[in-house]
Amino acid sequence: MGSEIENGRGAGLVAQLRRPPGGRDARTMLLGQFLDRAGTGVWAASSVLYFTFVSGLDGGRLGLLLGAAGVAGIAGSPLAGRLAGHVPVRTLLIWCHLLRLAAVCALLVLDGFWALLPTVALICVGDRAAKTLEMVFAAEATGDRRAMYQALSRSVANAAYGIGAGVAAIGLAVGTDTAYRVLILANALSFLAAAALTARTAPRPPRRPEPASAGRSSPSAAGPWRDRGYLTFVLLDIPLNVDDAILGVGLPLWLVHRTDAPHLLIPAFLVINTAMVVLLQLRVTARFDGPYGALRALSRYGLLTVLGCGLLAASGAGGAWFASLALLGCTVLITLAELMRSVSSWELAVSLAPADDRAAYLGAAGVSPSVERSVGPPVLTSGVMAAGPAGWLVLGAATAAVCVVQRRLCARRLDSMRSNAPGPEQVSPAATRPART
């Protein structure tokens, strides 16, 4: 696997997209993900204004709508993981896209909070389920090269988000009800295109967990929700998605309320983040190859988050120029942390799961980002930011501490899994760990 990754490092993004791990099916799936995420970018940039100006929701009801739908979306990942053990992933993913297509189209004819709530909740459930099924597909179709595929997927997704946001900006500039509805329809069409492309991939039968031997239990026999080690990994991974809330909520609000930096700087945060992910994700993945490389990336995540939070804490102590430089520096550091987290969370979620029940385990792992998206913003606004600069310092230190605990937990489980692996290929854990950098 290491040589494959090293070759990927020098090949470049375009060359890797032409010949991705997994061959034709992976290339088709990546194109479907690109169209899906472009539509999601349109939705993300226009949905709040659509609900405000077209659906007529006030701020309180809009916040409740999005919050409740986000909580409902948490169920999408474990549900998809469980079903993937019985139904082919391709079939499930097609139905997820069609479910989101129907729900988004329903928005065009629905008004009122109670009519919109279940519809938006279905969209969130479908979104989380689709992402989990894409993870299962990657693990099944790309094998040991799954890290490279995931890097390509993230690069494609971020480029698509940016394009989708740009398309949305055109419609928002027009500002009419018709323009908003056209944007929503564009999102729906992206799901239709993604479903059609998914249908062109080869079917793969579901991989069911093998029964445990007589008198002997196994994690896969218990499932992820009874596997304490894996469940602890999932729970600790929730706060290790905090970079998402820092970039999306913390930086803009801190700039507005606690610094003298110009408000026009806020779009630059998104531009920097998107560009760095597109350009650097492959290189970061190549550097932190394999499960033990993911452990090293986990340590880097803690360090980068501490440094980024430190810059945030200091940004309000100077004038506009100092604040601007500090906030831009924070954006770079937290984006680097995001790159590390994407490697560690994905690789460890797969590597720590029993191979014969991987879909269900990945469904459990998908809960972490969903919970963070629901809990992270209010924790930042009502807890961290309310405490002032000290709140950011505490957040950084707490995140680094969780990284230390998570690394030790995962290292023990990886060592145990290697030592218990049957067959003549068994080697000592120390011999398989890459050199530290």
Salt bridges, closest charged atoms under 4 A:
GLU4 OE1 - ARG145 NE 3.65
GLU6 OE2 - ARG9 NH2 3.30
ASP25 OD1 - ARG24 NH1 3.53
ASP25 OD2 - ARG204 NH1 3.52
ASP36 OD2 - ARG37 NH1 3.37
ASP36 OD2 - ARG100 NH2 2.65
ASP127 OD1 - ARG100 NH1 2.55
GLU134 OE1 - ARG37 NH2 2.53
ASP227 OD2 - ARG413 NH2 2.81
ASP243 OD2 - ARG341 NH2 2.56
GLU338 OE2 - ARG154 NH2 2.90
GLU347 OE2 - ARG146 NH2 3.00
ASP415 OD2 - ARG433 NH2 2.68
